[in-house]
Every structure is written in C-alpha cells, then in structure tokens.
C-alpha cells in the first residue's frame, strides 16, 4: 500500500536528480514525491519537470534559495501520505 510521501530537497542536482527520481519512483510504498528545487542555477528544475510520474503524484516546487530545509519543512505540511520521508543531498 502506498502511504509514504517522499520530499526531495535539491540544489544544483542535475547530475543526480534523474537517478534519484528513478529510484524513488520504483519504491512500492511511496504515494507521492515532492521535489523542492531551491533556486538551482543548473537544469535541475527542467529535469524534474520532464520526469514522467509513473503513477506517483509528483509535485515540483521552486523555492527562492531560502534553504532546502525551509522548503522541505513547508512541503511536509502539504504531504498527503500517512508518513513523510525527506531526502537531502549534502
């Protein structure tokens, strides 16, 4: 049963975001994916927009470089899953 919301906080992740989205898209417990793009200057936002949703609800947020933590916290409030998992790249 799909009950987990996955929040991905991203900043300049165009080299890795496609692989990350492919991995989470294949997870059987995920109900939705929310990508918080924190003002990336590369093509992160474009790659996320182009990614097919594969049955998941995929939300794409563009933050104004306030910090991925700030955008991630706001995304938690919008989750529709029973549980939330946050992925942050360092």
C-alpha positions in Angstrom: 0.0 0.0 0.0 1.4 3.4 -1.0 1.4 5.5 2.2 4.6 7.5 2.2 5.3 11.0 0.9 8.9 11.5 -0.2 10.3 15.0 -0.1 13.5 15.6 -2.1 15.3 18.8 -1.4 17.5 19.7 -4.4 20.0 22.4 -5.2 22.0 22.1 -8.5 21.4 18.3 -8.7 21.1 18.0 -12.5 23.8 15.3 -12.5 22.0 13.1 -10.0 18.3 14.1 -9.9 17.2 11.7 -12.7 18.7 8.7 -10.9 17.2 9.8 -7.6 13.8 10.1 -9.2 14.1 6.7 -10.9 15.0 5.1 -7.5 12.1 6.7 -5.6 9.6 6.1 -8.4 10.3 2.4 -8.2 9.7 2.2 -4.4 6.4 0.4 -3.8 5.4 2.3 -0.6 5.6 5.8 -2.0 2.4 7.7 -2.6 3.9 10.9 -3.8 7.2 12.7 -4.4 7.6 16.4 -3.7 10.8 17.9 -5.2 11.8 21.2 -3.6 14.2 22.9 -6.0 15.9 25.6 -4.1 16.8 28.1 -6.8 19.1 25.8 -8.7 21.2 27.5 -11.4 21.6 24.3 -13.5 18.9 22.3 -15.2 17.6 20.6 -12.1 14.1 22.1 -12.5 13.9 21.2 -16.1 14.9 17.6 -15.5 12.3 17.3 -12.7 9.6 18.8 -14.9 10.4 16.3 -17.7 10.4 13.3 -15.5 7.3 11.0 -16.1 5.3 10.5 -12.9 5.0 6.7 -13.3 1.8 6.6 -11.2 3.2 8.7 -8.4 1.9 12.1 -7.6 4.9 14.3 -8.3 4.8 17.9 -7.1 7.5 20.3 -8.2 8.2 23.4 -6.1 10.7 26.1 -6.9 11.9 27.9 -3.8 13.7 31.2 -3.8 17.0 30.0 -2.4 16.0 30.4 1.2 17.5 27.0 2.0 16.4 23.5 1.2 15.4 23.0 4.8 12.9 25.8 4.7 11.3 24.5 1.5 11.3 21.0 2.9 9.6 22.0 6.1 6.9 23.7 4.1 6.5 20.7 1.9 5.8 18.5 4.9 2.7 20.5 5.6 1.3 19.6 2.1 2.1 15.8 2.2 -0.9 13.5 1.5 0.9 10.4 2.7 0.5 8.9 6.2 4.2 9.2 6.7 6.9 11.5 5.3 10.5 10.8 4.4 12.9 13.7 3.5 15.9 13.2 1.2 18.6 15.9 1.4 21.8 15.8 -0.5 24.9 17.2 1.1 
